[in-house]
Amino acid sequence: MKKYKVRLTGMGIEAVGIIPFENEPTIEEVENSTALYLNENLMKVESDEKFYADDRYMLTYEELQEEREKKLILGEWV
């Protein structure tokens, strides 16, 4: 399972959340999941009056890398 950080800016708000997907999501899947998370209040939403238009939005997402614990193997941290 991959986790993605999703950021929605525009329409007077800025929303940020972490959304998990089973595999590489399509743009439509990201948009649908973002809408679901917004409806369920699972994203952090703040007012954003600085965006240039009230009728547009910008949606960005990036895959989060899992932090792995280092292991000491044969005297070296791996």
N, CA, C and O atoms as a printed pandas DataFrame, in Angstrom:
     atom_number atom_name residue_name chain_id  residue_number  x_coord  y_coord  z_coord
0              1         N          MET        A               1    0.841   -1.169    0.000
1              2        CA          MET        A               1    0.000    0.000    0.000
2              3         C          MET        A               1    0.891    1.238    0.000
3              4         O          MET        A               1    1.831    1.334    0.788
4              5         N          LYS        A               2    0.594    2.173   -0.877
5              6        CA          LYS        A               2    1.358    3.405   -0.991
6              7         C          LYS        A               2    0.541    4.554   -0.402
7              8         O          LYS        A               2   -0.681    4.603   -0.547
8              9         N          LYS        A               3    1.234    5.473    0.262
9             10        CA          LYS        A               3    0.575    6.647    0.833
10            11         C          LYS        A               3    1.000    7.881    0.051
11            12         O          LYS        A               3    2.165    8.029   -0.317
12            13         N          TYR        A               4    0.034    8.766   -0.197
13            14        CA          TYR        A               4    0.288    9.981   -0.947
14            15         C          TYR        A               4   -0.137   11.191   -0.138
15            16         O          TYR        A               4   -1.185   11.187    0.508
16            17         N          LYS        A               5    0.692   12.231   -0.182
17            18        CA          LYS        A               5    0.330   13.505    0.428
18            19         C          LYS        A               5   -0.389   14.313   -0.648
19            20         O          LYS        A               5    0.169   14.582   -1.712
20            21         N          VAL        A               6   -1.639   14.699   -0.360
21            22        CA          VAL        A               6   -2.467   15.422   -1.330
22            23         C          VAL        A               6   -2.679   16.838   -0.813
23            24         O          VAL        A               6   -2.984   17.041    0.363
24            25         N          ARG        A               7   -2.514   17.814   -1.700
25            26        CA          ARG        A               7   -2.698   19.225   -1.347
26            27         C          ARG        A               7   -3.644   19.851   -2.353
27            28         O          ARG        A               7   -3.408   19.808   -3.560
28            29         N          LEU        A               8   -4.716   20.431   -1.842
29            30        CA          LEU        A               8   -5.720   21.100   -2.667
30            31         C          LEU        A               8   -5.718   22.576   -2.300
31            32         O          LEU        A               8   -5.924   22.930   -1.139
32            33         N          THR        A               9   -5.485   23.436   -3.284
33            34        CA          THR        A               9   -5.475   24.878   -3.070
34            35         C          THR        A               9   -6.426   25.528   -4.061
35            36         O          THR        A               9   -6.429   25.189   -5.245
36            37         N          GLY        A              10   -7.229   26.458   -3.577
37            38        CA          GLY        A              10   -8.144   27.189   -4.431
38            39         C          GLY        A              10   -9.536   27.228   -3.845
39            40         O          GLY        A              10   -9.807   26.593   -2.826
40            41         N          MET        A              11  -10.425   27.978   -4.492
41            42        CA          MET        A              11  -11.809   28.114   -4.061
42            43         C          MET        A              11  -11.899   28.594   -2.608
43            44         O          MET        A              11  -12.859   28.285   -1.902
44            45         N          GLY        A              12  -10.882   29.358   -2.171
45            46        CA          GLY        A              12  -10.888   29.932   -0.830
46            47         C          GLY        A              12  -10.372   29.028    0.267
47            48         O          GLY        A              12  -10.419   29.405    1.438
48            49         N          ILE        A              13   -9.873   27.827   -0.074
49            50        CA          ILE        A              13   -9.360   26.913    0.963
50            51         C          ILE        A              13   -8.002   26.354    0.570
51            52         O          ILE        A              13   -7.591   26.402   -0.589
52            53         N          GLU        A              14   -7.329   25.828    1.570
53            54        CA          GLU        A              14   -6.130   25.014    1.351
54            55         C          GLU        A              14   -6.305   23.771    2.211
55            56         O          GLU        A              14   -6.443   23.872    3.430
56            57         N          ALA        A              15   -6.301   22.605    1.586
57            58        CA          ALA        A              15   -6.526   21.344    2.289
58            59         C          ALA        A              15   -5.339   20.420    2.068
59            60         O          ALA        A              15   -4.816   20.320    0.958
60            61         N          VAL        A              16   -4.913   19.739    3.143
61            62        CA          VAL        A              16   -3.779   18.821    3.073
62            63         C          VAL        A              16   -4.162   17.540    3.792
63            64         O          VAL        A              16   -4.767   17.573    4.863
64            65         N          GLY        A              17   -3.803   16.400    3.188
65            66        CA          GLY        A              17   -4.093   15.123    3.820
66            67         C          GLY        A              17   -3.232   14.001    3.261
67            68         O          GLY        A              17   -2.630   14.132    2.196
68            69         N          ILE        A              18   -3.183   12.903    3.994
69            70        CA          ILE        A              18   -2.465   11.699    3.575
70            71         C          ILE        A              18   -3.511   10.664    3.171
71            72         O          ILE        A              18   -4.365   10.286    3.974
72            73         N          ILE        A              19   -3.437   10.206    1.910
73            74        CA          ILE        A              19   -4.429    9.270    1.380
74            75         C          ILE        A              19   -3.712    8.010    0.895
75            76         O          ILE        A              19   -2.792    8.107    0.083
76            77         N          PRO        A              20   -4.116    6.823    1.376
77            78        CA          PRO        A              20   -3.490    5.575    0.916
78            79         C          PRO        A              20   -4.161    5.028   -0.349
79            80         O          PRO        A              20   -5.368    5.177   -0.543
80            81         N          PHE        A              21   -3.357    4.396   -1.198
81            82        CA          PHE        A              21   -3.850    3.736   -2.405
82            83         C          PHE        A              21   -3.178    2.373   -2.500
83            84         O          PHE        A              21   -2.035    2.210   -2.072
84            85         N          GLU        A              22   -3.878    1.403   -3.054
85            86        CA          GLU        A              22   -3.322    0.056   -3.217
86            87         C          GLU        A              22   -2.216    0.021   -4.267
87            88         O          GLU        A              22   -1.233   -0.705   -4.116
88            89         N          ASN        A              23   -2.378    0.816   -5.343
89            90        CA          ASN        A              23   -1.371    0.860   -6.403
90            91         C          ASN        A              23   -1.270    2.292   -6.910
91            92         O          ASN        A              23   -1.869    3.196   -6.328
92            93         N          GLU        A              24   -0.529    2.507   -7.971
93            94        CA          GLU        A              24   -0.354    3.848   -8.533
94            95         C          GLU        A              24   -1.712    4.412   -8.962
95            96         O          GLU        A              24   -2.359    3.845   -9.843
96            97         N          PRO        A              25   -2.159    5.532   -8.345
97            98        CA          PRO        A              25   -3.493    6.048   -8.653
98            99         C          PRO        A              25   -3.522    6.873   -9.943
99           100         O          PRO        A              25   -2.522    7.472  -10.339
100          101         N          THR        A              26   -4.684    6.887  -10.582
101          102        CA          THR        A              26   -4.894    7.781  -11.716
102          103         C          THR        A              26   -5.322    9.141  -11.157
103          104         O          THR        A              26   -5.646    9.262   -9.976
104          105         N          ILE        A              27   -5.320   10.145  -12.009
105          106        CA          ILE        A              27   -5.741   11.482  -11.576
106          107         C          ILE        A              27   -7.190   11.454  -11.098
107          108         O          ILE        A              27   -7.537   12.105  -10.113
108          109         N          GLU        A              28   -8.023   10.707  -11.792
109          110        CA          GLU        A              28   -9.433   10.593  -11.402
110          111         C          GLU        A              28   -9.577    9.951  -10.021
111          112         O          GLU        A              28  -10.405   10.389   -9.222
112          113         N          GLU        A              29   -8.783    8.921   -9.733
113          114        CA          GLU        A              29   -8.827    8.277   -8.415
114          115         C          GLU        A              29   -8.390    9.237   -7.312
115          116         O          GLU        A              29   -8.972    9.246   -6.227
116          117         N          VAL        A              30   -7.369   10.043   -7.588
117          118        CA          VAL        A              30   -6.908   11.024   -6.603
118          119         C          VAL        A              30   -7.995   12.066   -6.352
119          120         O          VAL        A              30   -8.264   12.416   -5.203
120          121         N          GLU        A              31   -8.619   12.562   -7.418
121          122        CA          GLU        A              31   -9.690   13.553   -7.265
122          123         C          GLU        A              31  -10.872   12.977   -6.486
123          124         O          GLU        A              31  -11.415   13.644   -5.605
124          125         N          ASN        A              32  -11.273   11.751   -6.801
125          126        CA          ASN        A              32  -12.408   11.128   -6.114
126          127         C          ASN        A              32  -12.100   10.880   -4.636
127          128         O          ASN        A              32  -12.941   11.133   -3.773
128          129         N          SER        A              33  -10.910   10.393   -4.351
129          130        CA          SER        A              33  -10.524   10.154   -2.963
130          131         C          SER        A              33  -10.399   11.458   -2.181
131          132         O          SER        A              33  -10.761   11.517   -1.006
132          133         N          THR        A              34   -9.892   12.495   -2.827
133          134        CA          THR        A              34   -9.793   13.802   -2.176
134          135         C          THR        A              34  -11.175   14.330   -1.841
135          136         O          THR        A              34  -11.387   14.850   -0.746
136          137         N          ALA        A              35  -12.123   14.208   -2.767
137          138        CA          ALA        A              35  -13.501   14.648   -2.508
138          139         C          ALA        A              35  -14.110   13.866   -1.347
139          140         O          ALA        A              35  -14.787   14.446   -0.498
140          141         N          LEU        A              36  -13.877   12.562   -1.305
141          142        CA          LEU        A              36  -14.393   11.734   -0.210
142          143         C          LEU        A              36  -13.787   12.163    1.124
143          144         O          LEU        A              36  -14.503   12.309    2.114
144          145         N          TYR        A              37  -12.467   12.365    1.150
145          146        CA          TYR        A              37  -11.801   12.781    2.387
146          147         C          TYR        A              37  -12.286   14.159    2.837
147          148         O          TYR        A              37  -12.431   14.396    4.036
148          149         N          LEU        A              38  -12.539   15.073    1.895
149          150        CA          LEU        A              38  -13.068   16.391    2.259
150          151         C          LEU        A              38  -14.472   16.264    2.848
151          152         O          LEU        A              38  -14.783   16.917    3.844
152          153         N          ASN        A              39  -15.314   15.440    2.251
153          154        CA          ASN        A              39  -16.680   15.246    2.755
154          155         C          ASN        A              39  -16.692   14.618    4.142
155          156         O          ASN        A              39  -17.577   14.909    4.946
156          157         N          GLU        A              40  -15.713   13.754    4.430
157          158        CA          GLU        A              40  -15.653   13.064    5.721
158          159         C          GLU        A              40  -14.806   13.821    6.750
159          160         O          GLU        A              40  -14.566   13.317    7.848
160          161         N          ASN        A              41  -14.351   15.038    6.393
161          162        CA          ASN        A              41  -13.518   15.870    7.279
162          163         C          ASN        A              41  -12.231   15.166    7.709
163          164         O          ASN        A              41  -11.822   15.266    8.865
164          165         N          LEU        A              42  -11.601   14.461    6.786
165          166        CA          LEU        A              42  -10.370   13.742    7.076
166          167         C          LEU        A              42   -9.122   14.488    6.602
167          168         O          LEU        A              42   -8.007   13.985    6.740
168          169         N          MET        A              43   -9.309   15.682    6.046
169          170        CA          MET        A              43   -8.184   16.502    5.599
170          171         C          MET        A              43   -8.146   17.771    6.450
171          172         O          MET        A              43   -9.176   18.261    6.914
172          173         N          LYS        A              44   -6.940   18.286    6.640
173          174        CA          LYS        A              44   -6.784   19.541    7.361
174          175         C          LYS        A              44   -7.121   20.670    6.388
175          176         O          LYS        A              44   -6.464   20.828    5.360
176          177         N          VAL        A              45   -8.153   21.456    6.720
177          178        CA          VAL        A              45   -8.630   22.523    5.835
178          179         C          VAL        A              45   -8.432   23.869    6.519
179          180         O          VAL        A              45   -8.805   24.054    7.678
180          181         N          GLU        A              46   -7.837   24.809    5.782
181          182        CA          GLU        A              46   -7.635   26.165    6.275
182          183         C          GLU        A              46   -8.107   27.154    5.221
183          184         O          GLU        A              46   -8.165   26.838    4.033
184          185         N          SER        A              47   -8.442   28.352    5.672
185          186        CA          SER        A              47   -8.848   29.407    4.755
186          187         C          SER        A              47   -7.632   29.901    3.980
187          188         O          SER        A              47   -6.543   30.041    4.538
188          189         N          ASP        A              48   -7.827   30.165    2.688
189          190        CA          ASP        A              48   -6.741   30.649    1.832
190          191         C          ASP        A              48   -7.310   31.715    0.906
191          192         O          ASP        A              48   -7.904   31.402   -0.126
192          193         N          GLU        A              49   -7.126   32.963    1.277
193          194        CA          GLU        A              49   -7.637   34.079    0.479
194          195         C          GLU        A              49   -6.628   34.549   -0.567
195          196         O          GLU        A              49   -6.931   35.458   -1.339
196          197         N          LYS        A              50   -5.432   33.951   -0.610
197          198        CA          LYS        A              50   -4.373   34.416   -1.505
198          199         C          LYS        A              50   -4.454   33.826   -2.906
199          200         O          LYS        A              50   -3.789   34.322   -3.816
200          201         N          PHE        A              51   -5.257   32.776   -3.104
201          202        CA          PHE        A              51   -5.325   32.140   -4.422
202          203         C          PHE        A              51   -5.986   33.105   -5.403
203          204         O          PHE        A              51   -6.907   33.831   -5.029
204          205         N          TYR        A              52   -5.534   33.119   -6.630
205          206        CA          TYR        A              52   -5.921   34.143   -7.591
206          207         C          TYR        A              52   -7.357   34.055   -8.090
207          208         O          TYR        A              52   -7.875   35.050   -8.596
208          209         N          ALA        A              53   -8.013   32.926   -7.972
209          210        CA          ALA        A              53   -9.380   32.785   -8.488
210          211         C          ALA        A              53  -10.221   31.959   -7.520
211          212         O          ALA        A              53   -9.738   30.994   -6.928
212          213         N          ASP        A              54  -11.492   32.353   -7.366
213          214        CA          ASP        A              54  -12.399   31.637   -6.470
214          215         C          ASP        A              54  -13.098   30.464   -7.144
215          216         O          ASP        A              54  -13.739   29.660   -6.466
216          217         N          ASP        A              55  -12.987   30.350   -8.467
217          218        CA          ASP        A              55  -13.694   29.290   -9.182
218          219         C          ASP        A              55  -12.751   28.221   -9.753
219          220         O          ASP        A              55  -13.160   27.410  -10.583
220          221         N          ARG        A              56  -11.493   28.224   -9.306
221          222        CA          ARG        A              56  -10.511   27.245   -9.785
222          223         C          ARG        A              56   -9.777   26.644   -8.601
223          224         O          ARG        A              56   -9.771   27.197   -7.502
224          225         N          TYR        A              57   -9.156   25.494   -8.852
225          226        CA          TYR        A              57   -8.346   24.865   -7.818
226          227         C          TYR        A              57   -7.133   24.192   -8.440
227          228         O          TYR        A              57   -7.085   23.935   -9.642
228          229         N          MET        A              58   -6.151   23.915   -7.584
229          230        CA          MET        A              58   -4.946   23.209   -8.003
230          231         C          MET        A              58   -4.775   22.025   -7.052
231          232         O          MET        A              58   -4.772   22.194   -5.832
232          233         N          LEU        A              59   -4.635   20.841   -7.614
233          234        CA          LEU        A              59   -4.491   19.616   -6.830
234          235         C          LEU        A              59   -3.128   19.008   -7.121
235          236         O          LEU        A              59   -2.813   18.702   -8.271
236          237         N          THR        A              60   -2.313   18.830   -6.076
237          238        CA          THR        A              60   -1.010   18.202   -6.237
238          239         C          THR        A              60   -0.921   17.010   -5.283
239          240         O          THR        A              60   -1.534   17.002   -4.216
240          241         N          TYR        A              61   -0.146   16.008   -5.691
241          242        CA          TYR        A              61    0.054   14.852   -4.824
242          243         C          TYR        A              61    1.438   14.268   -5.055
243          244         O          TYR        A              61    1.984   14.335   -6.157
244          245         N          GLU        A              62    1.999   13.689   -3.985
245          246        CA          GLU        A              62    3.305   13.064   -4.075
246          247         C          GLU        A              62    3.333   11.825   -3.199
247          248         O          GLU        A              62    2.708   11.780   -2.140
248          249         N          GLU        A              63    4.063   10.825   -3.654
249          250        CA          GLU        A              63    4.174    9.584   -2.895
250          251         C          GLU        A              63    5.096    9.796   -1.706
251          252         O          GLU        A              63    6.165   10.392   -1.842
252          253         N          LEU        A              64    4.686    9.311   -0.541
253          254        CA          LEU        A              64    5.506    9.395    0.656
254          255         C          LEU        A              64    6.354    8.132    0.769
255          256         O          LEU        A              64    5.854    7.020    0.601
256          257         N          GLN        A              65    7.606    8.309    1.047
257          258        CA          GLN        A              65    8.512    7.176    1.221
258          259         C          GLN        A              65    8.447    6.710    2.665
259          260         O          GLN        A              65    8.465    7.524    3.588
260          261         N          GLU        A              66    8.372    5.408    2.859
261          262        CA          GLU        A              66    8.342    4.852    4.201
262          263         C          GLU        A              66    9.744    4.898    4.797
263          264         O          GLU        A              66   10.734    4.559    4.149
264          265         N          GLU        A              67    9.791    5.331    6.059
265          266        CA          GLU        A              67   11.079    5.318    6.739
266          267         C          GLU        A              67   11.348    3.903    7.226
267          268         O          GLU        A              67   10.504    3.280    7.869
268          269         N          ARG        A              68   12.505    3.420    6.917
269          270        CA          ARG        A              68   12.861    2.063    7.314
270          271         C          ARG        A              68   13.867    2.118    8.453
271          272         O          ARG        A              68   14.735    2.989    8.501
272          273         N          GLU        A              69   13.729    1.188    9.344
273          274        CA          GLU        A              69   14.669    1.098   10.437
274          275         C          GLU        A              69   15.969    0.506    9.929
275          276         O          GLU        A              69   15.969   -0.493    9.210
276          277         N          LYS        A              70   17.068    1.125   10.303
277          278        CA          LYS        A              70   18.361    0.591    9.894
278          279         C          LYS        A              70   18.701   -0.617   10.750
279          280         O          LYS        A              70   18.390   -0.665   11.940
280          281         N          LYS        A              71   19.340   -1.584   10.126
281          282        CA          LYS        A              71   19.733   -2.796   10.826
282          283         C          LYS        A              71   21.241   -2.943   10.760
283          284         O          LYS        A              71   21.873   -2.641    9.748
284          285         N          LEU        A              72   21.794   -3.408   11.849
285          286        CA          LEU        A              72   23.233   -3.656   11.906
286          287         C          LEU        A              72   23.497   -5.068   11.406
287          288         O          LEU        A              72   23.170   -6.045   12.080
288          289         N          ILE        A              73   24.094   -5.172   10.214
289          290        CA          ILE        A              73   24.396   -6.469    9.623
290          291         C          ILE        A              73   25.893   -6.534    9.351
291          292         O          ILE        A              73   26.441   -5.739    8.588
292          293         N          LEU        A              74   26.532   -7.493    9.991
293          294        CA          LEU        A              74   27.968   -7.709    9.815
294          295         C          LEU        A              74   28.773   -6.413   10.034
295          296         O          LEU        A              74   29.702   -6.108    9.286
296          297         N          GLY        A              75   28.393   -5.669   11.070
297          298        CA          GLY        A              75   29.143   -4.463   11.427
298          299         C          GLY        A              75   28.829   -3.233   10.602
299          300         O          GLY        A              75   29.476   -2.201   10.777
300          301         N          GLU        A              76   27.843   -3.310    9.694
301          302        CA          GLU        A              76   27.460   -2.150    8.876
302          303         C          GLU        A              76   25.986   -1.889    9.020
303          304         O          GLU        A              76   25.179   -2.817    9.070
304          305         N          TRP        A              77   25.632   -0.608    9.086
305          306        CA          TRP        A              77   24.211   -0.220    9.140
306          307         C          TRP        A              77   23.628   -0.272    7.732
307          308         O          TRP        A              77   24.149    0.362    6.815
308          309         N          VAL        A              78   22.571   -1.013    7.569
309          310        CA          VAL        A              78   21.940   -1.193    6.262
310          311         C          VAL        A              78   20.520   -0.660    6.325
311          312         O          VAL        A              78   19.798   -0.710    5.329
